[in-house]
Amino acid sequence: MAEFWDVVRLTLVVTGLALAISAALGIPLGVLLARSRFFGRGLVVAALYTGMGFPPVVIGLVVYLLLSRSGPLGFLGWLFTPSSMIVAQIVICLPVVAGLTMAAAEAVDPELALQLRSLGATPAQEARALLREVQPGVLAALLAGFGAIISEVGAAMLVGGNIDGQTRVLSTAVVLETRRGNFGLALALGGALLTLAFVVNALFLRFQVAPRRMG
């Protein structure tokens, strides 16, 4: 039982940190791409959309090569540690969060900013108003990013190694126990993964509904 909760805890830590970092980077990036025009923007957007559909196992391979002993980041010693799994999950999650946030921000009426300025709104007030408008889209982006990494297996196996007590998370544990023929345990782990995903999604949706009630 202790081993089971260790796997759940590591899943929450790795996925939670990866999602938080992806949100901190991806939400501002998505808003910036939606609200500004600059040389090379088309290439950045194309790269972002490509990243949204990139196979996770290929991302895992790239991160593995970067963090391997002979790779450019090998000096960090992160391969087969939770840190490498967080890096891989950020690479998977960041394009999803940024891309969907950009789509949500682009849907906001461009006249909104002009109206706010005409009413004397400060830049900070303008930014808060924009964030309120895109909040449902941002929450959807976070949910999509979370879903992309919570159940990911290929990249986690490659860079983490599925080491018992160190890098084993729920998704990789399900694969391992299925290969061992421990179908009961595999189903229990799968149920825990589904429950965890359901609880997080419910919390996100609660945050999405609460502001509407207040408004």
Secondary structure in CASP SS format (residue, H / E / C, confidence):
PFRMAT SS
TARGET T0000
AUTHOR 0000-0000-0000
METHOD secondary structure of the structure
MODEL  1
M C 1.00
A H 1.00
E H 1.00
F H 1.00
W H 1.00
D H 1.00
V H 1.00
V H 1.00
R H 1.00
L H 1.00
T H 1.00
L H 1.00
V H 1.00
V H 1.00
T H 1.00
G H 1.00
L H 1.00
A H 1.00
L H 1.00
A H 1.00
I H 1.00
S H 1.00
A H 1.00
A H 1.00
L H 1.00
G H 1.00
I H 1.00
P H 1.00
L H 1.00
G H 1.00
V H 1.00
L H 1.00
L H 1.00
A H 1.00
R H 1.00
S C 1.00
R C 1.00
F C 1.00
F C 1.00
G C 1.00
R H 1.00
G H 1.00
L H 1.00
V H 1.00
V H 1.00
A H 1.00
A H 1.00
L H 1.00
Y H 1.00
T H 1.00
G H 1.00
M H 1.00
G C 1.00
F C 1.00
P C 1.00
P H 1.00
V H 1.00
V H 1.00
I H 1.00
G H 1.00
L H 1.00
V H 1.00
V H 1.00
Y H 1.00
L H 1.00
L H 1.00
L H 1.00
S C 1.00
R C 1.00
S C 1.00
G C 1.00
P C 1.00
L C 1.00
G H 1.00
F H 1.00
L H 1.00
G C 1.00
W C 1.00
L C 1.00
F C 1.00
T C 1.00
P H 1.00
S H 1.00
S H 1.00
M H 1.00
I H 1.00
V H 1.00
A H 1.00
Q H 1.00
I H 1.00
V H 1.00
I H 1.00
C H 1.00
L H 1.00
P H 1.00
V H 1.00
V H 1.00
A H 1.00
G H 1.00
L H 1.00
T H 1.00
M H 1.00
A H 1.00
A H 1.00
A H 1.00
E H 1.00
A C 1.00
V C 1.00
D C 1.00
P C 1.00
E H 1.00
L H 1.00
A H 1.00
L H 1.00
Q H 1.00
L H 1.00
R H 1.00
S H 1.00
L C 1.00
G C 1.00
A C 1.00
T C 1.00
P H 1.00
A H 1.00
Q H 1.00
E H 1.00
A H 1.00
R H 1.00
A H 1.00
L H 1.00
L H 1.00
R H 1.00
E H 1.00
V H 1.00
Q H 1.00
P H 1.00
G H 1.00
V H 1.00
L H 1.00
A H 1.00
A H 1.00
L H 1.00
L H 1.00
A H 1.00
G H 1.00
F H 1.00
G H 1.00
A H 1.00
I H 1.00
I H 1.00
S C 1.00
E C 1.00
V C 1.00
G H 1.00
A H 1.00
A H 1.00
M H 1.00
L H 1.00
V H 1.00
G H 1.00
G C 1.00
N C 1.00
I C 1.00
D C 1.00
G C 1.00
Q C 1.00
T C 1.00
R C 1.00
V C 1.00
L H 1.00
S H 1.00
T H 1.00
A H 1.00
V H 1.00
V H 1.00
L H 1.00
E H 1.00
T H 1.00
R H 1.00
R H 1.00
G C 1.00
N C 1.00
F H 1.00
G H 1.00
L H 1.00
A H 1.00
L H 1.00
A H 1.00
L H 1.00
G H 1.00
G H 1.00
A H 1.00
L H 1.00
L H 1.00
T H 1.00
L H 1.00
A H 1.00
F H 1.00
V H 1.00
V H 1.00
N H 1.00
A H 1.00
L H 1.00
F H 1.00
L H 1.00
R H 1.00
F H 1.00
Q H 1.00
V H 1.00
A H 1.00
P H 1.00
R H 1.00
R H 1.00
M H 1.00
G C 1.00
END
